[in-house]
């Protein structure tokens, strides 16, 4: 007589419970995989866009470099002017000292 498997409703229910968590884990992993693939494609697109925009020099760089040169020249002019004013101040101070010395010493 062939042996029949003893399959009770409780045994079937336990088997289904064991399969359900495995199915949910698989489904979760597949969902994670899909989201990672989408993120990868987005990153590839962003990289291609960044490479495309970085192909040529940024026009702002040239403007900023010109502004920097202008400001350096302006700073050099201001320093030269300060040096001239200091020299003039020193000459005036020396003149005042000589004038005071002449006033104080009787001739």
C-alpha positions, 0 to 999 in steps of 0.5 A: 500500500502506498504511503500517503504523506501526512499533510494536515492543515496545520502542517500546510499553514506552517509551510506557508508561513516559512515561505512568506518570510522568504518571499518578503525578503526576496521582494525586499531585495528586489526592490532594493536592487531596483532602487539602486539601479535607478540611483546608478542611472541617475549618477551616470546622468549627473556624471555625463552632465558634469563632464559635458559642462566641464568641457569648456572653461567657465566664462566667469573664471576669465572675468574673475581673473581680469578683476583680480589683475585690476585689483592688484594694479589698484593695490600697487597704485595705492601702495605707491601713493602711500609711499609718496605721501609718507615721503612728503610727510617726512619732508614736511616734518623735517622742514617744521623741525628745521623751522622750529630750530631756527626760531628757537636759536637767536641769530 
